[in-house]
Amino acid sequence: MFGESLIRCSLYLSAESEREQNLSRLKKWFKVIEEELNESDEFEIALRVIGKIISYTESKDKRVLLELRPEERTFLEPLIKDEKHF
């Protein structure tokens, strides 16, 4: 549940409006949560997905999302469809 909330927050921050400023914030925020939650198996998937959201937002290359596991893409796909920027 908390991991899904982290992912949704990441998608929100990578949205079109003020993308550069929000992307900078998202990267700083991700660095902090990654340091704090990196050793937790519970957040492994959420951290990997958020990292790919950041990479995709920077590159605009959908192939970045293909680097996720199929079950991670299946989870992320409906969330992405809810966001205008993907």
C-alpha positions as CSV (number, residue, x, y, z in Angstrom):
1,M,0.0,0.0,0.0
2,F,2.7,2.5,1.0
3,G,4.8,1.4,-2.0
4,E,1.9,2.1,-4.4
5,S,1.5,5.5,-2.8
6,L,5.2,6.3,-3.4
7,I,4.7,5.3,-7.1
8,R,1.6,7.4,-7.5
9,C,3.4,10.4,-5.9
10,S,6.3,9.9,-8.4
11,L,3.9,9.9,-11.3
12,Y,2.3,13.1,-10.0
13,L,5.7,14.8,-9.6
14,S,6.7,13.8,-13.2
15,A,3.6,15.4,-14.7
16,E,3.8,18.0,-17.5
17,S,3.2,21.1,-15.5
18,E,6.5,22.4,-14.0
19,R,8.1,19.1,-15.1
20,E,11.8,20.2,-14.7
21,Q,11.3,21.7,-11.3
22,N,9.3,18.7,-10.1
23,L,11.7,16.2,-11.7
24,S,14.5,17.8,-9.7
25,R,12.5,17.5,-6.5
26,L,11.5,13.9,-7.4
27,K,15.2,12.9,-7.9
28,K,16.2,14.4,-4.5
29,W,13.2,12.8,-2.8
30,F,14.0,9.4,-4.5
31,K,17.7,9.6,-3.3
32,V,16.5,10.0,0.3
33,I,13.9,7.3,0.2
34,E,16.3,5.0,-1.6
35,E,18.9,5.5,1.1
36,E,16.4,4.8,3.8
37,L,14.5,2.0,2.3
38,N,17.1,0.3,0.1
39,E,17.6,-2.6,2.5
40,S,13.9,-3.3,2.9
41,D,12.6,-6.1,0.6
42,E,9.1,-4.7,1.1
43,F,10.0,-1.6,-1.0
44,E,12.3,-3.2,-3.6
45,I,9.7,-3.1,-6.3
46,A,8.5,0.4,-5.5
47,L,12.0,1.7,-5.6
48,R,12.8,0.0,-8.9
49,V,9.5,1.3,-10.5
50,I,10.1,4.9,-9.2
51,G,13.7,4.8,-10.7
52,K,12.2,3.8,-14.1
53,I,9.6,6.6,-13.9
54,I,12.4,9.1,-13.4
55,S,14.4,7.6,-16.2
56,Y,11.4,7.6,-18.5
57,T,10.5,11.2,-17.6
58,E,14.1,12.3,-18.4
59,S,14.4,10.3,-21.7
60,K,10.8,10.1,-23.0
61,D,11.9,6.7,-24.3
62,K,9.2,4.1,-23.5
63,R,11.8,1.3,-23.9
64,V,12.9,2.3,-20.3
65,L,9.7,0.9,-19.0
66,L,10.4,-2.4,-20.8
67,E,13.3,-2.8,-18.4
68,L,10.7,-3.5,-15.6
69,R,9.6,-7.0,-14.9
70,P,6.3,-7.9,-16.7
71,E,4.4,-7.9,-13.4
72,E,5.8,-4.5,-12.6
73,R,4.7,-3.1,-16.0
74,T,1.3,-4.7,-15.4
75,F,1.0,-2.9,-12.1
76,L,2.3,0.4,-13.5
77,E,0.2,0.4,-16.8
78,P,-3.2,1.4,-15.3
79,L,-1.5,4.1,-13.2
80,I,0.2,5.5,-16.3
81,K,-3.0,5.6,-18.2
82,D,-4.5,7.8,-15.4
83,E,-1.7,10.3,-15.9
84,K,-1.8,12.7,-18.9
85,H,2.0,12.8,-19.4
86,F,2.5,9.2,-20.4
